[in-house]
Each structure stands twice: as structure tokens, then as C-alpha cells.
Amino acid sequence: NLFGARLQTANFSSTQLVGADLRSANLNNASLIGANLGEAKLDRADLTNASLNQTIAESASFSGANLANASAIDASLVMANFQQANLEGANLSSADLSNANLDGARLQNGNWRQTNLTGASMRGAVVHNADFQGVVFVPPQPKATDGFIQKTGPSGATGLFQGTDFAGVRNLDPKQIAFICAQGGLHPSCPPATQISPSPTDVSPQSPGTKKGL
């Protein structure tokens, strides 16, 4: 239990911190390189300028944490909770954030190159000027060598990016934009929303008791 501990510039590299309670701890400029933070609680922790490169933090909670300018290159953050976290200027290149929760998080000016965001939720996130070159939203499909190959990954519209404006995101490719639009995200290239109105013949009144085709 390290709740509220002052751990500025501490060296936790390769440390086993599975399930640790680090809520509201001060880890400013701390080193957590290669540490195991699986299911750890880091809600509202201060991780400004911290180094989490190659850290394993699967299912860890960073809700409301401050990770401004932190580095988490090649980290495993599968199913981690970053809801309302500050990741401004952070470097998460090549990290795995599949099925992570980034709702309401601040990701602006960050480096997200080659990051795996498959199934990640980013509703209401701030992503202005973030670099999304090579970001994976849908895992690559296996080659259809036989009739038993099945598609994987979230391809349908689930609203994962509802209300998030991607207009200022850098290095998006057409496939990424198409997926963003399908998930409720906003981008100038998204097609305008269309509304289906019933045709006049569908709503024409019919006298009670009148039967057709008899």
C-alpha cells in the first residue's frame, strides 16, 4: 500500500508491483521501466515525466492520473483504464492499449505511432495534434487460405470514438479515417449524416377495414 506516497525520481525498474495501491502517489520523474503493474491502482497519481517503457500494466487503473510528457514506449497496457487521465505530450509509441479505456482522456501533442488501439474506447477524448501514424484500430486479417478463417476485431459501429474530434490529428491514413467515422468520431472527411425518411406511399392513410390484395 503506497497510497499518497512521495516517490519522486524513485527507481522502480523491473519491480513487481502487481495489484499495488499507488493512488494519488507522486511518481514525478520516476523510473518504472520494465516494471509489472498488472491490476495496480494509480488513480490520480502524478506520473509527470515518468518512464514506463516496456512496463506491463494490464488492467491497471490510471483514472484521473497525470502522465504529461511521460514515456510508455512498447508498454503493455491492455485493458488499462485511462479515463479522464492527462496524457498530453506523452510518448506511447508501439504500446499495446487494446481494449483500454481512454474516455475523456487528454492525448494532445502525444506520440502514438504504431500503437495498438484495437477495441479501445476514446469517447470525448482530446486528440489535437497527436501523431497517429501507423496506429492500429483493427487487427490485420489473416489470409483466407481455407474456408475456416474468420474475421476478428471490432469492425462494426460501436461508438468507440463518439464525440471525439480527430480533425487535428496528424498522419491519419484513409483506412483509419473510415474507421473513426464508423465509430462516431468527427473528421472533415467523414460523410454527412443521413436521415431516412419514409416515402409518401409508406405513410398514406388507409381506411379502417380496407384490405388489399384479397
Backbone hydrogen bonds in HBPLUS format (Angstrom, degrees):
<---DONOR---> <-ACCEPTOR-->    atom                        ^
c    i                          cat <-CA-CA->   ^        H-A-AA   ^      H-
h    n   atom  resd res      DA  || num        DHA   H-A  angle D-A-AA Bond
n    s   type  num  typ     dist DA aas  dist angle  dist       angle   num
A0002-LEU N   A0021-ASP O   2.71 MM  19  5.47 145.4  1.83 145.1 157.2     1
A0005-ALA N   A0002-LEU O   3.11 MM   3  5.32 164.6  2.14 130.2 127.2     2
A0004-GLY N   A0023-ARG O   2.80 MM  19  6.09 155.8  1.86 156.6 164.4     3
A0026-ASN N   A0005-ALA O   2.82 MM  21  6.22 164.1  1.84 165.1 170.4     4
A0007-LEU N   A0026-ASN O   2.70 MM  19  5.39 145.9  1.81 143.5 155.4     5
A0010-ALA N   A0007-LEU O   3.10 MM   3  5.34 159.0  2.14 131.1 128.9     6
A0009-THR N   A0028-ASN O   2.89 MM  19  6.21 155.1  1.95 149.6 157.9     7
A0031-SER N   A0010-ALA O   2.87 MM  21  6.29 164.6  1.90 165.3 170.5     8
A0012-PHE N   A0031-SER O   2.64 MM  19  5.63 156.6  1.69 162.1 168.6     9
A0015-THR N   A0012-PHE O   3.06 MM   3  5.28 154.7  2.12 135.9 131.5    10
A0014-SER N   A0033-ILE O   2.84 MM  19  6.22 141.1  1.99 139.9 152.6    11
A0036-ASN N   A0015-THR O   2.95 MM  21  6.34 163.3  1.98 159.7 163.6    12
A0017-LEU N   A0036-ASN O   2.78 MM  19  5.58 151.9  1.86 149.5 158.8    13
A0020-ALA N   A0017-LEU O   3.12 MM   3  5.28 166.1  2.14 127.2 125.4    14
A0019-GLY N   A0038-GLY O   2.87 MM  19  6.16 146.1  1.98 150.4 161.6    15
A0041-LYS N   A0020-ALA O   2.88 MM  21  6.25 167.3  1.89 169.0 173.2    16
A0022-LEU N   A0041-LYS O   2.69 MM  19  5.55 150.8  1.77 154.2 164.6    17
A0025-ALA N   A0022-LEU O   3.11 MM   3  5.29 158.4  2.16 129.1 126.2    18
A0024-SER N   A0043-ASP O   2.93 MM  19  6.32 150.2  2.02 148.6 158.3    19
A0046-ASP N   A0025-ALA O   2.89 MM  21  6.29 163.6  1.92 163.2 168.8    20
A0027-LEU N   A0046-ASP O   2.69 MM  19  5.47 146.0  1.80 144.9 156.9    21
A0030-ALA N   A0027-LEU O   2.96 MM   3  5.12 158.3  2.01 132.1 127.9    22
A0029-ASN N   A0048-THR O   2.90 MM  19  6.24 156.7  1.95 158.7 166.5    23
A0051-SER N   A0030-ALA O   2.97 MM  21  6.42 161.5  2.01 162.0 168.1    24
A0032-LEU N   A0051-SER O   2.70 MM  19  5.70 163.2  1.73 163.8 169.1    25
A0035-ALA N   A0032-LEU O   3.08 MM   3  5.31 167.4  2.10 126.3 125.4    26
A0034-GLY N   A0053-ASN O   3.02 MM  19  6.44 146.3  2.14 149.3 159.5    27
A0056-ILE N   A0035-ALA O   2.91 MM  21  6.26 167.1  1.93 165.6 169.7    28
A0037-LEU N   A0056-ILE O   2.52 MM  19  5.76 160.3  1.56 165.8 172.5    29
A0040-ALA N   A0037-LEU O   2.94 MM   3  5.21 159.5  1.98 136.7 132.6    30
A0039-GLU N   A0058-GLU O   2.96 MM  19  6.22 149.4  2.05 143.4 153.3    31
A0061-SER N   A0040-ALA O   2.96 MM  21  6.41 162.2  1.99 165.6 171.5    32
A0042-LEU N   A0061-SER O   2.68 MM  19  5.60 155.6  1.74 159.2 168.0    33
A0045-ALA N   A0042-LEU O   3.11 MM   3  5.28 159.1  2.16 129.4 126.3    34
A0044-ARG N   A0063-SER O   2.90 MM  19  6.25 140.4  2.06 137.9 150.6    35
A0066-ASN N   A0045-ALA O   2.90 MM  21  6.30 163.6  1.93 164.3 169.7    36
A0047-LEU N   A0066-ASN O   2.65 MM  19  5.54 149.0  1.74 149.3 160.4    37
A0050-ALA N   A0047-LEU O   3.01 MM   3  5.13 161.4  2.05 127.7 126.0    38
A0049-ASN N   A0068-ALA O   3.03 MM  19  6.40 157.9  2.08 154.7 161.8    39
A0071-SER N   A0050-ALA O   2.93 MM  21  6.39 158.6  1.97 161.6 168.5    40
A0052-LEU N   A0071-SER O   2.51 MM  19  5.68 168.7  1.52 175.6 179.5    41
A0055-THR N   A0052-LEU O   3.03 MM   3  5.21 152.2  2.11 134.1 129.5    42
A0054-GLN N   A0073-ILE O   2.89 MM  19  6.21 150.9  1.97 151.3 160.7    43
A0076-SER N   A0055-THR O   2.84 MM  21  6.22 157.5  1.89 158.5 166.2    44
A0057-ALA N   A0076-SER O   2.77 MM  19  5.96 173.2  1.77 165.9 168.3    45
A0060-ALA N   A0057-ALA O   3.21 MM   3  5.31 158.3  2.26 123.7 120.5    46
A0059-SER N   A0078-VAL O   2.87 MM  19  6.27 150.0  1.96 154.3 164.2    47
A0081-ASN N   A0060-ALA O   2.89 MM  21  6.36 158.9  1.93 155.7 162.8    48
A0062-PHE N   A0081-ASN O   2.58 MM  19  5.55 161.0  1.62 156.0 163.2    49
A0065-ALA N   A0062-PHE O   2.94 MM   3  5.20 163.4  1.97 133.7 131.8    50
A0064-GLY N   A0083-GLN O   2.94 MM  19  6.36 145.2  2.06 148.2 159.4    51
A0086-ASN N   A0065-ALA O   2.88 MM  21  6.29 165.3  1.90 164.5 169.5    52
A0067-LEU N   A0086-ASN O   2.65 MM  19  5.54 152.3  1.72 152.8 162.8    53
A0070-ALA N   A0067-LEU O   3.02 MM   3  5.20 158.2  2.07 130.8 127.2    54
A0069-ASN N   A0088-GLU O   2.94 MM  19  6.31 149.3  2.03 143.4 153.4    55
A0091-ASN N   A0070-ALA O   2.89 MM  21  6.38 157.4  1.94 155.2 162.4    56
A0072-ALA N   A0091-ASN O   2.73 MM  19  5.97 174.9  1.73 160.3 162.1    57
A0075-ALA N   A0072-ALA O   3.30 MM   3  5.40 149.6  2.40 128.5 121.6    58
A0074-ASP N   A0093-SER O   3.08 MM  19  6.50 157.7  2.13 149.9 157.0    59
A0096-ASP N   A0075-ALA O   2.86 MM  21  6.29 162.1  1.89 166.1 172.3    60
A0077-LEU N   A0096-ASP O   2.71 MM  19  5.53 149.0  1.81 147.1 157.8    61
A0080-ALA N   A0077-LEU O   3.12 MM   3  5.32 155.2  2.18 130.9 125.9    62
A0079-MET N   A0098-SER O   3.01 MM  19  6.29 156.7  2.07 151.2 158.7    63
A0101-ASN N   A0080-ALA O   2.92 MM  21  6.37 161.1  1.96 159.1 164.7    64
A0082-PHE N   A0101-ASN O   2.64 MM  19  5.55 156.2  1.70 155.5 164.0    65
A0085-ALA N   A0082-PHE O   3.00 MM   3  5.17 158.9  2.05 132.9 128.4    66
A0084-GLN N   A0103-ASP O   2.97 MM  19  6.38 151.8  2.05 148.6 157.8    67
A0106-ARG N   A0085-ALA O   2.93 MM  21  6.39 160.7  1.97 162.4 168.8    68
A0087-LEU N   A0106-ARG O   2.70 MM  19  5.40 146.3  1.81 145.1 156.9    69
A0090-ALA N   A0087-LEU O   3.08 MM   3  5.29 164.5  2.10 128.3 127.3    70
A0089-GLY N   A0108-GLN O   2.97 MM  19  6.41 151.7  2.06 151.7 160.1    71
A0111-ASN N   A0090-ALA O   2.87 MM  21  6.33 157.0  1.92 151.6 159.3    72
A0092-LEU N   A0111-ASN O   2.79 MM  19  5.91 150.3  1.88 159.5 167.4    73
A0095-ALA N   A0092-LEU O   3.16 MM   3  5.47 154.6  2.23 132.5 129.5    74
A0094-SER N   A0113-ARG O   2.85 MM  19  6.31 143.7  1.98 149.9 161.8    75
A0116-ASN N   A0095-ALA O   2.91 MM  21  6.32 166.0  1.93 163.8 168.0    76
A0097-LEU N   A0116-ASN O   2.78 MM  19  5.56 151.0  1.86 149.4 158.5    77
A0100-ALA N   A0097-LEU O   3.05 MM   3  5.25 146.9  2.16 137.5 130.4    78
A0099-ASN N   A0118-THR O   2.81 MM  19  6.22 142.6  1.94 141.1 153.6    79
A0121-SER N   A0100-ALA O   2.96 MM  21  6.42 157.7  2.01 164.3 167.7    80
A0102-LEU N   A0121-SER O   2.70 MM  19  5.59 155.5  1.75 156.8 164.9    81
A0105-ALA N   A0102-LEU O   3.08 MM   3  5.28 165.7  2.10 128.1 127.0    82
A0104-GLY N   A0123-ARG O   2.88 MM  19  6.20 140.2  2.04 140.3 153.0    83
A0126-VAL N   A0105-ALA O   2.91 MM  21  6.36 160.6  1.94 158.2 164.2    84
A0107-LEU N   A0126-VAL O   2.64 MM  19  5.65 158.8  1.69 161.0 168.1    85
A0110-GLY N   A0107-LEU O   3.28 MM   3  5.79 144.0  2.42 140.1 138.0    86
A0109-ASN N   A0128-HIS O   3.06 MM  19  6.56 141.7  2.21 142.0 153.5    87
A0131-ASP N   A0110-GLY O   2.96 MM  21  6.31 166.9  1.98 165.1 167.6    88
A0112-TRP N   A0131-ASP O   2.95 MM  19  5.58 149.2  2.05 147.0 156.6    89
A0115-THR N   A0112-TRP O   3.19 MM   3  5.45 157.7  2.24 132.7 128.9    90
A0114-GLN N   A0133-GLN O   2.94 MM  19  6.42 149.9  2.03 144.6 154.4    91
A0136-VAL N   A0115-THR O   2.91 MM  21  6.24 164.8  1.93 156.5 161.4    92
A0117-LEU N   A0136-VAL O   2.78 MM  19  5.66 155.0  1.84 152.5 161.2    93
A0120-ALA N   A0117-LEU O   3.04 MM   3  5.13 168.0  2.05 121.0 123.0    94
A0122-MET N   A0160-LEU O   2.78 MM  38  5.89 158.9  1.82 147.5 154.8    95
A0125-ALA N   A0122-MET O   3.26 MM   3  5.39 161.4  2.30 126.9 122.3    96
A0124-GLY N   A0162-GLN O   3.24 MM  38  6.54 136.2  2.44 140.1 152.4    97
A0130-ALA N   A0127-VAL O   3.12 MM   3  5.58 158.7  2.16 138.3 135.5    98
A0129-ASN N   A0168-GLY O   2.97 MM  39  5.24 145.0  2.10 105.2 114.9    99
A0170-ARG N   A0130-ALA O   2.81 MM  40  5.97 163.2  1.84 160.8 165.6   100
A0132-PHE N   A0170-ARG O   3.00 MM  38  6.00 166.7  2.02 154.9 155.6   101
A0135-VAL N   A0132-PHE O   3.14 MM   3  5.31 169.9  2.15 126.4 124.9   102
A0145-THR N   A0143-LYS O   2.81 MM   2  5.71 120.9  2.16 116.0  98.8   103
A0162-GLN N   A0159-GLY O   3.27 MM   3  5.04 165.4  2.30 111.4 109.4   104
A0161-PHE N   A0183-GLN O   3.04 MM  22  5.39 150.9  2.13 135.7 142.1   105
A0164-THR N   A0161-PHE O   3.00 MM   3  5.55 166.6  2.02 143.7 142.3   106
A0186-LEU N   A0164-THR O   2.81 MM  22  5.92 163.6  1.84 161.3 158.3   107
A0166-PHE N   A0186-LEU O   2.75 MM  20  5.74 163.1  1.77 157.4 160.3   108
A0169-VAL N   A0166-PHE O   3.16 MM   3  5.27 166.2  2.18 109.9 114.0   109
A0176-GLN N   A0173-ASP O   3.08 MM   3  5.38 117.1  2.49 106.0 120.9   110
A0177-ILE N   A0173-ASP O   3.04 MM   4  6.34 161.8  2.07 158.6 164.3   111
A0178-ALA N   A0174-PRO O   2.95 MM   4  6.15 158.3  2.00 147.1 152.8   112
A0179-PHE N   A0175-LYS O   3.09 MM   4  6.32 154.7  2.16 144.8 150.9   113
A0180-ILE N   A0176-GLN O   2.89 MM   4  6.16 159.8  1.93 152.3 158.4   114
A0181-CYS N   A0177-ILE O   2.92 MM   4  6.15 163.8  1.95 155.6 158.9   115
A0182-ALA N   A0178-ALA O   3.07 MM   4  6.25 152.3  2.15 140.2 147.8   116
A0183-GLN N   A0179-PHE O   3.04 MM   4  6.26 131.7  2.28 143.2 155.7   117
A0183-GLN N   A0180-ILE O   3.15 MM   3  5.21 135.8  2.36  96.8 109.0   118
A0185-GLY N   A0180-ILE O   2.87 MM   5  5.05 149.2  1.96 160.7 150.4   119
A0184-GLY N   A0181-CYS O   3.27 MM   3  5.40 160.9  2.31 110.9 110.7   120
A0190-CYS N   A0187-HIS O   2.91 MM   3  5.41 166.4  1.93 121.8 126.4   121
A0202-ASP N   A0199-SER O   2.85 MM   3  5.31 138.9  2.02 111.4 123.6   122
A0203-VAL N   A0200-PRO O   3.25 MM   3  5.47 141.2  2.41 101.1 111.0   123
A0210-THR N   A0207-SER O   3.05 MM   3  5.53 161.3  2.08 134.6 136.0   124
